[in-house]
Amino acid sequence: MTNKALIVGSSGVIGSALAERLLAEGWQVHGVSRGRTPGVAGVHQISADLTSPDVAQALAGVNPTHVFITAWSRQATEEENIRVNGAMVKNVLDAVGPAGTVRHVALVTGLKHYLGPFEAYGKGAVPITPFREEQGRQDVANFYYEQEDRMFAAAQQYGFTWSVHRPHTIIGYAIGNAMNMGQTLAVYAALCKHTGQPFVFPGSAAQWTGLTDMTDARLLARHLQWASTNDAGRNEDFNVVNGDVFRWQWLWPKLAEYFGIEAAPLPADISPLEARMTDAPALWREIAQQHGLAEPDVTRLASWWHTDADLGRPMEVMTDMSKSRKAGFLDYQATPEAFFDLFERLKREKLIPA
């Protein structure tokens, strides 16, 4: 039987990598998004408001065999995150579930499952690293848990299997994405080179010296396909990271060297990007004009707030992959090469200076 995917968030950093992967593997791929960013060529694009039950009309007749939920909508409070993002999952699954074609649903969340939501980030009893799936949920309101519960209820109602995927910070290619450290750091490095400003690590001393890991969007795409098509992936939750660990004090100079700039020493006080990038929109327009770049709007490429949140954590954050390994997923991706591959693509697409 032909596999037919419905990717929720198909133009995002995860969804676009997954679409490219599944198309290369011969899948039919439908993608649903808000329609603000062009999707991957070959995907049947659907524009819909996922927060409305009317999404059923937009998805009528799609009849997917697999659903991949890779999107979320950021709200002002966690209470609103829970209401809006839980409804998105419910609306999509209630739209496609009754036809009886759905065999598996994969939900992408993340390490805030263990850390808590942004407004209570790391304030609870954070589990001992590396994070393991068996550590379960934190005793705090979290929209990830609401998304899971909505999926579990739909699975019981409509008879499909499920998987939950928890990546760490994503490295991948996507325009207009709110959670993309790789592109953010590339833009930051280009701005430093243009202005002669030092390439200062914007995070905490704990992140600078502690062990950490990351997730390449391409590896996550392979993990999603694997879990959705193998018995070992059904009705399970999985962490998913590249497989290596590093310290930012080791990787930061390598990123600086790639761009031909000098890595500054760790400052005495934390130096977040969002507060330092007030001039970035005007400066980026200068850079775009000077180098003939395709995107002069820096807000479409960089997400200062999200990179600040990840790099500003006051504790070590790293992840155990044993559960996936034991289940048969053995893929690996070197994190420095994930960054450099992304930077090369950004240059080819004329999104950063060559």
C-alpha positions, 0 to 999 in steps of 0.5 A: 500500500502506498504511504501517504503522509500529512505533515502538519507544519510542512514549511517549518524546519522539521516539516520541510526536512521530513517532506524532502525525506519522504518524497525521496523515499517515494511517499505521497506527501500532503502538507498543511500550514498557514501558507505564509512560507513556500513549501517543498516542491512536490508536496501537495500544499494545503493552507488552513487555520489549524486552530479552527474545527473548520480544518476538516473541510480543508483536509477533506479527501486527503485520507493519509496513512500517516500524520506527522505533527511538527508545528506549534503556535506560540502564545503569550502564556502557557495556559493559552499554549495549552488551549491553542496547541491542544486544539490544533492536534484535536482538530487535525486528528478529528478531521482525518481520523473518521475515514479510517485510513490513518495507521500512525500519528507521530508528534514532535515535542521537545526537551521542555517535556523535562525542563518545563515550559518557557514561563517556568523554564528549569524552575521545577525539579529538573531531572538528572541529565542525560534526560531519559524517557522513563523520567516522565512528566514534570508536575507543571502545566505544559502544552506538550502534555496536552498535545500528547493527551489529545493524540492518545485520545484520538488514537483510542477513538480512531484506532491508529498507533502513535509515537512521540519524538523529543528533539533537542535544539534543531539545526536545519533549513527553513525560512520564517521559522521561529525556532532555528538556532543554526540560521540565527547563529549564521546571521549573527556571525555575518552581522559581526563580520560586517560591523567588526563586532566581537562574536560573543557567546550569548548564553550562560556559563553553565551552557558554555562549560557543560556538556550538551547535544543537538538534533539535525532536522535531517536525522529527525526526519529519518527518526520520524519515518523509522518510528512510523513504519516499524513495530518497535516505534509504535506507541512509544516516546523517544528522545532524538539527538545527533548522537555526539556531545560537545561543549560550546566553549569547544564549538564556538571557536569552530563556528567563528573560524568558519566565518572568518571572525574571532571568537570572543572570550566568555563575558563576565555577564550573560549577553543575550542576542535579543537586547543586542540586535536592535540595529540588526534589521537595518544592518541586514538590509545593508548586507543583503543589498551589498551581497545580493541576498534573497531575504533582506528581512532579518526576522525571517531568518533569525529568532534571537529570543529562542536562541537566547532561551536555549543558550541561556539555560542555567543548567546542563541539558543533554539527552540519552538515546538508548531507547531508540538505539535498543529499538533499532534506530542507529543513525548518527550525525556529527553536530559541527558538520550539521552546522557547516552543511546548513551554512553551505546551503544558506550560502547557495540559497543566497541567504547569507554572504558567501 
